[in-house]
Amino acid sequence: MSTSDWLFLILQFFAFSFLAIGGAMTVASDMHRVIVDDMGLLSNNEFVTAIALGKISPGPNVMFVAVLGYQVGGLFGALVLTLAIILPSTTLAYYVAKWGQFNQHRKWVVAIKAGFTPIVVGLLFSTGWIIVDGFHSMKAWILGTLVMLLVWRTRVHLLILIGLGAILGMLGIV
């Protein structure tokens, strides 16, 4: 990749950082658009695999960005994309949290916090759509819906569901 490609990618991830209300996973569909569709750096399967590897890794949910970066540019790519997605929003969040705590009694601050909830849900839905759309089978859609309902309605640990998904994948069921 050229220097201008890296600069473009870093600036995109800086922007994603500010849009990732609710976590980096909420902008994974945009990351897919840039890395897979626009730049052609990874295939759809490589992108979905990076998310899966990042999610099963111990640590924060943003780990999948390090895996994406590694696939794109080795250790340098992992470091650069991880910093590009973390630093801007972390810095902003620190100062906004200090300000929000100081102004927590104001009604409009409470309203703004409540207003972000449907935005986060919509962004997560779009990410799920991109990930599940990578699998063009009814079994994958049914399994995705079942897992969503299990996560929503029970306290089944996510690692158990990920492990079951891995077993189903290895058996060729999904």
N, C-alpha and C positions, 0 to 999 in steps of 0.2 A: 504494500500500500504506500502511496505517496504521502508526503507531508500534508498536502492539502486535503487528502482523504481523511487522515487522522484528525486534522483540525475540524473538518466538517463533522466527523463522528463525535468528537469531544463537545463541540457546540450543541449538537443534537442532544447529547446526554445531559449537558448542563440544563437545557430547556426541559427535558423530561424530569429532571430533578425537581423543578418548581411545579410541575404538573402532577407529580406523584403523590397526591393527597391520599393517604391511606397506605402508602408503601409503593415500592418500585414495581410490584406486580400489576398495579393499576395502569401502568403505561407500557406493559409488555407488548400490547398490540401495536403501539407506535414504534417500539424498538424493532418489532418484526417487520413493519413496513420499511424502515430505514435499512436494516441490516440484510434482510432477505429480498424484499421487493425492489427497493431503490438501488442499493449498492451491490447486491448479489454476492455478499461475502459469505453467507451460509445458506444451506438449503433449509426448507421448512422442517425436515426431520432433525437436522443438526440444531436448529433453534429450539424445537420442542425438547430434544434431549438435554440441551443446556439448562433449560428450566427445570426439568426433572432432576438432574444432577445437583443443581443449586438448591432445590427444595429439600432433598434428602440429606444434604450436608448439614452438619451442626453449625449453628450460628444464625445470624439474622436472615430474614427473607431475601435481602438484596444480594445474597451470595450467587444467585443465578447470573447476575451481571458480571461477576468475576469470571464465571465459566464462559459466558459469551465473549468477554474480552480475551480470554485465553484462546478460545477457538479462532478468533479473528487475528490476534497478534501475539500469541505466547504470553510469557510473564509480563512483558511490557504492556500488552493490550489489557490483561487482567487488572493491572495496577491503574492504568490510565482511565479505563471505563468505570472502575469502581470509585475512584476519586471524583470523576466527573459527575457521577450520579449521587454521591453522598455529600460532598463538601458544600455545594450551593444551598441545598435544602436544609442541611444541618445547621449551617450558619444562620439562615433566615429563621428556622424554627426556634433556635435559642433566643433570638431577640424578640420574636413574636410571643413566645411563651412568657418571657419576662414582662412584656407589655400587657399580655392578656391576664396575667395574674394580678397585675396592678389595677386593671380595669374590669375584673371579673364580675363586679356588681352591676355593671351597666347592661340594660336590657338588649341593646343592639349587639353587644358582644356575645350574649347568650344566643341570640337569633342567628348570628353568623355561624357559630359552632353547630347549631342544629341544621342549618342549611347545607353544610358540607356532607352530611350523611347520605342523601340521595345521589350526590355527585360521586362519592366513593363507590357506592353500590353499582352505579352505571358503568364506571370505569372497570371495576372488577368483572362485571358481566361481559363487557367487550373483550377483555383479556381471555376469559373462559371461552368465548365464542371463537376466537382465533385458535386457541389451543385445541379445542374439540373439533373444529372444522378441519384440522390437519388429519383427522381420522374420518374417512368417508364411509363409516359403517353405522348401521342402526345400533349394533351392540355397544359401540363406543358412546353413542348418545344416551342410551339407556343406562349404561354404567356411570356416566358422568352425572346424570340426573339422580341416580341412586346415591352416589357418593355425596352430592350436594345435600340431599335430604338427610342422610346420616349425620353429616357435619352440623346441619342446622338443628336437627331434632334430638340428637343424642350426645353423649359425651365420649364417644369412641375416639381414641387418640389418633391423630392424623398419621403417625408413623405406622400404625396398624393398617390403615387404609392404603397407604403407599406400599407397604409390604405386600398386601393382598393384590394390589394392582400389578406389582412386579411379578408375582407368582402367576397371575392370569396371563400376563404378557409372555413370560417364559414358556408357559404351556400352550401358547398360540391361541388362546381363547379370545383375546382382544388384540 
